[in-house]
Amino acid sequence: MPGAQVLLIDETDRVYLQRRKDAPIWEIPAGTCEPGSSFEQTARDEVREETGLIVEAADLVAYACISDPSVHIVTYPNGDRTHCFSICFFSRRWTGEIHVEESEVLEGAFFSKSNLPDPLHPSTKLALELYIRFTESAAFQVR
């Protein structure tokens, strides 16, 4: 299942995380591609749907791809299991104010990378680790 994850980073270098309703874990905005949608469009759509923020395509930077089955096989509340393949993006620019999608998200906030909430979704934890590697090496990360 193809998808996209988006790491939103504010002016003080904090990352946006949200706590899900269906499984009270913290994660970055993410979702699966709708038929006919690109990774980039999926990233923009998921940010808008889950946070109310608008991210322009030019402000998305792809930094990693996650397909590792140890962290990216997802079991949904209805029991469906899928192996996800996602492109990870980050953005430091957006417009609008955060309004969480109340049917999916309990709360959302910006956190220092040194003081993250627990528990983190495994793919979010990996996405954050890959972002740090990307910033150190400037090389696209694959896992």
C-alpha positions, -999 to 999 in steps of 0.1 A, spaced: 0 0 0 17 33 -11 15 63 12 31 94 25 42 108 59 49 144 66 72 158 93 62 194 100 90 214 116 84 248 132 107 278 135 121 265 168 129 231 152 101 213 170 82 185 153 44 182 150 29 150 164 -7 139 168 -23 113 190 -47 90 172 -82 81 184 -82 45 172 -49 36 189 -36 62 214 -1 65 199 17 95 186 25 99 149 32 124 122 5 132 96 3 102 72 -19 82 50 -24 60 20 -25 72 -16 -60 73 -31 -62 58 -66 -48 83 -91 -29 103 -64 8 109 -62 30 106 -31 33 144 -31 -5 150 -34 -11 124 -7 13 142 16 -5 176 11 -39 160 14 -31 142 47 -16 174 62 -47 193 52 -72 166 63 -55 159 97 -43 193 107 -61 219 86 -28 233 74 -19 239 38 15 229 25 25 239 -10 42 213 -32 73 234 -34 76 234 4 77 195 6 111 179 7 113 141 2 140 127 25 133 90 29 114 59 19 101 34 45 91 -1 35 107 -21 63 81 -47 72 93 -47 109 78 -12 113 55 -8 83 30 -36 84 -1 -19 97 -30 -36 114 -62 -15 112 -89 -15 139 -111 -37 116 -83 -64 115 -70 -56 80 -32 -59 76 -13 -41 49 24 -37 41 29 0 36 55 18 14 57 55 22 77 84 10 87 107 40 86 144 34 93 174 57 81 209 55 91 240 74 64 262 57 27 261 57 -3 283 60 -33 282 83 -39 273 119 -40 238 133 -75 223 136 -72 185 143 -95 162 125 -116 152 154 -128 119 140 -92 105 138 -71 127 161 -74 132 199 -48 160 201 -18 175 183 12 196 193 48 205 185 75 188 205 112 192 209 131 162 193 147 157 227 114 155 245 90 134 224 58 119 238 53 82 243 44 59 228 55 68 192 42 49 162 71 27 150 71 42 115 71 77 130 100 68 152 119 55 122 109 86 101 124 109 128 156 88 129 159 89 91 153 127 91 182 131 115 204 110 92 193 130 62 202 163 79 236 149 87 244 134 53 221 152 28 215 117 13 180 103 7 174 76 32 159 41 24 148 16 49 
